[in-house]
Amino acid sequence: MLYESRTCKQNYSKSLHTEKTFELVETEKKICFIVEKTASKLAIKDAINTLYEQKAIAVNTARTIYGKKAYVEFESIDIARNLATKIGML
């Protein structure tokens, strides 16, 4: 479990705080994270499940000038909103 925790923290960098990401939480039940360039979708999904104890439904990634973005979708808007509040996004 300790190895899994270290791997999760290495892949995860931080959440992205912009007006667009606030809107994603409220409309599409998604939260945007900046992750390592080498992180796979499965590793990102496992990291969210391990670090925040929330089940991620889907993960979409995009490479930008800020690094690799991961758009993580959750089961409901309430779960996404509660997690966003927990990590200090809202």
N, C-alpha and C positions, 0 to 999 in steps of 0.2 A: 504494500500500500504506500509506503514511503517513496518508493521509486516512481509509482504512478503520480503521486502528488508533485514530485520534483518535475517530472515531464510535463504535467499540466501547467505548472507555473512557468516553465520555460517557453511553452507555446503561446501562452496568453500574455499579452502586453498590457492593454488598457482598453477601456471603453471610449468610444468617440462621442463627444458632446457637441452637437450642432443642432440647428433648428430642424433640419431634415431628419436627423435621427430621433428627435423628440416626436416628430410627426409619425415616424415609423412605429414607435411604441404604441401610440394611440390608435392608429388606423390598421396596421398590418401585423401587430403583435410580434414585432422584430426588434432586436437590439443589435447595434453595430459595435464590433470590437476590432481593435488593431492587433494583429497576431504576427508571429514570426513568418518570414517568407517560406520557410520549409514546412510549415504546419499543414497537415492534410485536413480534409473535412471531417473525417472520422476522429482524428486527434482533437480537433476543436470541439466536436460534440462531446467527447469523453471528458474534456477539460471542464466544460460547462456543467456537466452532470456531476463531476467530482468536486469542483470548487464551490459551486452554488447550490448543489443538491436540487437542481431543476432539470426536468427532462426536455431536451431540445428536440423539436420535431424535424427541422431541416436546417441545413447550413449552406449558404451560398457565399462564394468568395470572389473578390475582385482585387486586382493589383493596381495600386495608385502611387502617387509620389510620396504619400505619407507612409507607405508600406502596404502590407496585405490587409484588406478589410474582410471581416467575416460577418455576414448578416445572419443572425441566429433567430429562427422562428420558434415560438413557444405555443403551447396548447390554447391558451386564452389570453385576452388582453389584460386581465387581472394579474395573471402570473408574470407577464412581461412588465407590467407597471410596478408590481411589488419588487421584482428583481432590480429594475432600474432605480427604484427608490433605495434599495439596499446597497447598491454600489455607488450611490451618490450622484446619479445622473439626473434625477428629477428633484 
